[in-house]
């Protein structure tokens, strides 16, 4: 299932202190250009290419007040190298560990945790934040004649078709995660 990348997402989750964690269902993801922290202008590499990052909206249980819908935005940026422990590397590693692939799926559960600080890249710069992540792919259920992600807050299906066991559905999900079989048409 793809993402609706037209939305901006909710309030940004701040990650102020080591140990700060956010968990939620993936609602949307959008690739956006980073901003230079010193100038406020769009950030670019030395060759002029834009520096990009991913803005990910999560449906969480967090509520600041009665008008808060719980949606929080996290930004995935930094090196993709696992040893960097950037937010991007942490999530990429979690997705690969959970699914064997690199694609974030709508409805999946993502947990991102600020675990500490690295070494500043230059004197006078802030130390980069280091992250860990976990990713749980969306579960499959049978809705009519198609497989789909259950709506938020819904219970797992109780009536499977004759001859279909929960173990069979788990095996299918595993094969789909490995790319052995594709998603059923829907």
C-alpha positions as a printed Julia matrix, in Angstrom:
186×3 Matrix{Float64}:
   0.0     0.0    0.0
   1.42    3.41  -0.92
   1.55    6.68   0.95
  -0.54    9.81   0.41
   2.34   12.27   0.4
   0.21   15.37   0.0
  -0.17   16.08   3.72
   2.23   17.89   6.01
   1.76   15.64   9.03
   1.1    16.71  12.6
   3.29   18.27  15.26
   6.95   17.42  15.05
   8.17   15.07  17.78
  11.09   16.95  19.41
  13.54   14.26  20.68
  14.91   16.66  23.32
  16.55   14.13  25.65
  18.19   10.72  25.26
  15.49    8.13  25.87
  12.74   10.15  24.17
  10.67    7.71  22.13
   7.72    7.96  19.76
   5.66    5.03  18.49
   2.88    5.16  15.94
   1.25    3.79  12.81
   2.7     5.17   9.59
   0.22    7.53   8.0
   2.29    9.22   5.29
   5.81    9.86   4.09
   7.17   12.66   1.94
  10.66   13.46   0.67
  11.5    17.12   1.37
  14.59   19.32   1.11
  16.51   19.98   4.31
  17.05   23.52   5.59
  20.51   24.94   6.37
  20.47   25.52  10.14
  22.73   28.6    9.89
  21.04   30.44   7.0
  17.5    29.06   7.02
  17.77   28.5    3.27
  17.28   25.16   1.47
  20.36   22.99   2.08
  22.48   21.73  -0.82
  25.57   19.6   -1.29
  28.78   21.23  -2.55
  27.85   20.26  -6.12
  24.49   22.07  -5.84
  22.26   19.0   -5.44
  19.57   19.43  -2.76
  20.02   17.68   0.58
  16.89   15.63   1.07
  15.2    13.96   4.05
  11.95   12.1    4.7
   9.06   13.61   6.68
   7.08   10.72   8.22
   3.67   11.22   9.86
   2.76    8.8   12.65
  -0.64    8.27  14.28
   0.27    8.05  17.97
  -1.56    7.89  21.29
   0.09   11.18  22.38
  -2.29   14.04  23.18
  -1.26   17.53  24.32
  -4.88   18.69  24.65
  -8.42   17.82  23.52
  -7.83   19.27  20.03
  -4.71   17.14  19.48
  -5.33   14.29  17.01
  -2.12   12.52  18.09
  -0.38   12.77  14.74
   3.35   13.38  15.12
   5.99   13.98  12.48
   9.52   12.58  12.56
  12.3    13.44  10.13
  14.58   10.74   8.73
  17.91   12.19   7.66
  21.62   11.62   7.85
  23.85    8.88   6.57
  22.37    5.56   5.52
  25.39    3.76   7.0
  24.27    1.69  10.04
  27.22    2.82  12.15
  26.08    6.46  11.85
  22.95    5.72  13.94
  21.21    8.6   12.15
  17.42    8.56  12.18
  17.49    7.41   8.53
  20.0     4.61   9.2
  18.11    3.44  12.31
  14.78    3.18  10.47
  16.35    1.63   7.36
  18.02   -1.01   9.55
  14.78   -1.72  11.42
  12.8    -2.1    8.17
  15.45   -4.41   6.71
  15.54   -6.53   9.89
  11.74   -6.83   9.96
  11.0    -7.33   6.26
  14.26   -7.93   4.43
  13.42   -4.91   2.27
  13.69   -1.14   2.29
  10.09    0.03   1.86
   8.06    1.61   4.64
   4.41    0.58   4.46
   1.32    2.55   5.45
  -0.17    1.05   8.6
   3.15   -0.31   9.86
   4.2     0.5   13.42
   7.4     2.52  13.78
   9.21    3.27  17.03
  12.07    5.77  16.95
  14.21    6.4   20.04
  16.88    9.06  20.66
  19.62    7.0   22.35
  22.44    9.52  22.8
  24.84   11.9   21.1
  27.69   11.25  18.69
  30.77   13.32  18.01
  30.37   16.79  16.43
  31.56   16.88  12.8
  33.2    20.29  13.3
  34.3    22.39  16.23
  31.43   24.58  17.43
  28.76   22.3   15.95
  26.26   20.33  18.02
  26.83   16.62  18.4
  24.58   14.56  16.1
  21.71   12.71  17.75
  21.94    8.93  17.63
  18.82    6.78  17.16
  17.51    3.25  17.35
  14.3     2.05  15.73
  11.91   -0.86  15.52
   9.51   -1.57  12.69
   6.54   -3.91  12.59
   5.01   -4.43   9.14
   1.23   -4.1    8.91
  -0.65   -7.34   9.53
  -2.83   -8.93   6.9
  -6.48   -9.67   7.38
  -9.21  -10.8    5.07
 -11.7    -8.09   4.15
 -14.13   -9.4    1.59
 -12.05  -11.03  -1.12
  -8.85   -8.98  -0.7
  -6.05   -8.75   1.81
  -5.81   -5.39   3.53
  -4.39   -3.59   6.52
  -6.93   -3.49   9.34
  -8.21   -0.01  10.21
  -6.67    1.57  13.31
  -8.31    0.31  16.46
 -10.02   -2.64  14.78
  -9.77   -6.18  16.04
  -8.19   -9.02  14.1
 -10.59  -11.01  11.92
 -12.46  -13.79  13.65
 -13.87  -15.69  10.68
 -11.3   -17.08   8.29
 -12.4   -18.86   5.12
 -12.75  -22.64   5.42
  -9.34  -24.27   5.24
  -7.36  -21.07   5.94
  -5.48  -21.05   9.24
  -3.74  -18.15  11.01
  -0.48  -20.02  10.37
  -1.18  -19.97   6.62
  -1.73  -16.2    6.74
   1.51  -15.74   8.69
   3.4   -17.86   6.15
   1.95  -15.78   3.29
   2.91  -12.54   5.02
   6.45  -13.88   5.5
   6.73  -14.82   1.82
   5.41  -11.4    0.8
   7.93   -9.67   3.09
  10.72  -11.69   1.47
   9.46  -10.74  -2.01
   8.84  -14.39  -2.92
   5.18  -13.67  -3.72
   3.51  -10.38  -4.55
   0.61   -8.63  -2.9
  -2.82   -9.87  -4.02
  -4.66   -7.5   -6.37
  -6.95   -5.21  -4.48
